[in-house]
Amino acid sequence: MTQYMLSVFDDQRPEDLPADVLEKIYADVDTINNEMMEAGAWVFAGGLHPPDTATVVKETDGETVVTDGPYAETKEQVGGFWVIEAPDLDAALTWAKKATRACQGPIEVRPFQDEPET
């Protein structure tokens, strides 16, 4: 089976959402987590702190530079993710459809690269 990353994109901080909306999102995410676990698809998942807590480390001309803030200066940032195992892209997209409803935001689905043969 192939592993896929389902990235959750958002443009709002959780503390900016009404409490009832946030509670529903958390409950719906718990539900999909349990469904994934029961189906054997769930590998790992996690929510991230807001982008302003990010630190970027970059090598430029032999010098390592560390800066505060997100790498990408965009309105939408990755807010969390799932790593799942699925037999094919269609199966991964089925999980993404459930995830987008649960998170109330877009989900990007990307397969992991195959491990090189050794």
C-alpha atoms as one frame of an Amber mdcrd trajectory, in Angstrom:
protein
   0.000   0.000   0.000   1.034   3.551  -0.654   1.267   6.153   2.069  -0.379
   9.506   1.420  -0.203  12.812   3.236  -3.516  14.595   3.637  -2.595  18.195
   4.452  -5.187  20.444   6.056  -5.046  24.048   4.882  -6.664  26.880   6.770
  -6.675  30.635   6.848  -8.064  31.087  10.348  -6.589  30.557  13.768  -8.620
  28.180  15.927  -9.059  30.847  18.602 -10.730  33.098  16.004 -13.518  30.556
  15.356 -16.726  30.500  17.395 -16.531  27.891  20.161 -19.407  25.819  18.767
 -17.782  25.638  15.311 -14.424  24.641  16.787 -16.028  21.979  18.990 -17.788
  20.491  15.946 -14.552  20.427  13.940 -12.693  18.671  16.782 -15.510  16.138
  17.208 -15.668  15.460  13.473 -11.879  15.052  13.283 -12.012  12.574  16.195
 -14.669  10.642  14.277 -12.598  10.429  11.090  -9.495   9.490  13.098 -11.413
   6.596  14.632 -12.776   5.544  11.216  -9.260   5.567   9.759  -7.906   3.539
  12.671 -10.696   0.973  12.425 -10.112   0.646   8.666  -6.338   0.239   9.123
  -5.622   3.381   7.078  -4.399   5.641   9.893  -0.615   5.904  10.298  -0.141
   9.242  12.037  -1.870  12.602  12.353  -1.353  15.901  14.058  -2.513  19.466
  14.329   0.016  22.265  14.135   0.384  25.467  16.118  -0.267  28.675  14.126
   2.209  29.699  11.402   3.602  32.544  13.506   5.168  29.911  15.792   7.241
  28.504  12.901  10.999  28.784  12.594  12.632  28.486   9.180  16.141  27.065
   8.788  17.751  27.607   5.379  21.217  27.105   3.935  22.337  29.888   1.602
  25.854  30.128   0.154  27.245  27.835   2.847  25.649  29.790   5.690  22.722
  28.523   7.738  20.150  31.202   8.438  17.401  30.834  11.058  14.389  33.148
  10.850  11.055  33.459  12.630   7.740  32.938  10.935   6.381  30.702   8.244
   8.432  29.956   5.132   5.588  30.790   2.739   4.001  34.209   3.054   0.462
  33.198   2.107  -2.990  33.543   3.601  -3.524  29.776   3.827  -1.044  27.620
   5.721  -0.846  23.956   6.674  -2.771  23.586   9.919  -2.464  19.841  10.353
  -2.168  16.571   8.493  -2.809  12.860   8.328  -0.468  10.201   7.024  -2.548
   7.298   5.792  -2.074   4.048   3.920  -4.361   3.444   0.965  -4.337   0.985
  -1.917  -4.601   3.780  -4.511  -5.316   7.459  -5.068  -9.070   6.887  -5.286
  -9.096   5.388  -1.778  -6.979   8.288  -0.467  -9.390  10.759  -2.065 -12.302
   9.048  -0.335 -10.618   9.785   3.004  -9.860  13.352   1.868 -13.547  13.935
   1.122 -14.392  12.967   4.696 -11.498  15.055   5.998 -12.543  18.215   4.153
 -16.026  17.964   5.651 -14.595  17.361   9.131 -12.050  20.205   8.971 -14.238
  22.587   6.988 -11.280  23.453   4.774  -9.287  22.240   1.789  -7.272  19.012
   1.929  -4.254  18.391  -0.314  -3.549  14.716  -1.079   0.010  13.704  -2.023
   1.615  10.282  -2.211   4.919   9.623  -0.521   7.817   8.684  -2.763   8.667
   4.997  -2.931  11.674   3.890  -0.922  14.672   3.271  -3.186  15.634  -0.367
  -3.671  18.798  -1.282  -1.772
